[in-house]
């Protein structure tokens, strides 16, 4: 009997080992790894994943434009034998789907998109949760009641963040307004800085951003204003201005996906994790923020992480004052992912 059990164990172990695969992972980045923001945060996650014992190799290609160039780059990674490919910008969505159709044996994961296939999944985080928390801080710290928001493109991801931030601001300061300045670029320090300066010229004394570099924070510091970053802890770039930042911990999802592909149980799905899984978080809060404000933020942090409350629960009004989310109703994921309007308190166009 013991011999039979031993034989069965060996057979099961052998099958298990045969089904497991080593991981060669390729990453496509829209900006340089030195941007201190979006791409930097992704690459920090890649480095953590690279330490897994079954990950034999990782590589990345940086500063890849969205469009035809990305199709060529993704194809090149597939041809080089990478069996897990992460494409890390919204504009890579269609190219990822296109290349995946020709490479059914490769797992593709696209960040921030909504299209899937048998071998394509998506992943993103509920960044609107820490955006809301940072808005509470901004609403308490502004004296002019004008906050500048330097933003890349008017797509649902960015609009959702602006709205969540504004709801946080106005939950503690109903008179405050959030002035949006569009740059129409993810990565351009010069344009980002100019956009921040224009908001400061218009009376903003707090600057926040949906951009990939610390340039807006540095513009705020130069003017003696406060600033809230994005993507990573950017405090070293503007130590006096920096209050906090909604940040990404991409290793949370990268290690999970690598493990699933390794074990052979990966399935296409849409991942949208929040504070509960630490994919998104809030950077340390500057000591300039009063203790009672920090306590208020942490109380809301726990409520959001536990699911006791949600950011987009009514009543919520749009810019015209029309109620778009009735009292007691919470927006669905689909409604949040397709958001195309600004809430009351935002100055600027969502188009």
Secondary structure, DSSP 8 states (H G I E B T S, - for coil): -HHHHHHHHHHHHHHHHHH---EEEEEE-SS-GGGSSHHHHHHHHHHHHHTSTTEEEEEEE-S--SSHHHHHHHHHHHHTT-SEEEE-SGGGHHHHHHHHHT-TTSEEEEES----BTTEEEEEE-THHHHHHHHHHHHHH-SSSEEEEEES--SHHHHHHHHHHHHHHHHH-TT-EEEEEE-S-SS-HHHHHHHHHHHHHTT-SEEEEESSSTHHHHHHHHHT-EEEEEES--GGGSTTTEEEEEEE-THHHHHHHHHHHHHT-----EEEE-GGGTSEEE----TTS-HHHHHHHHHHHHHHHHTS--TTBB-EEBTTS-EEE-BT-B--HHHHHT----BTTEES---
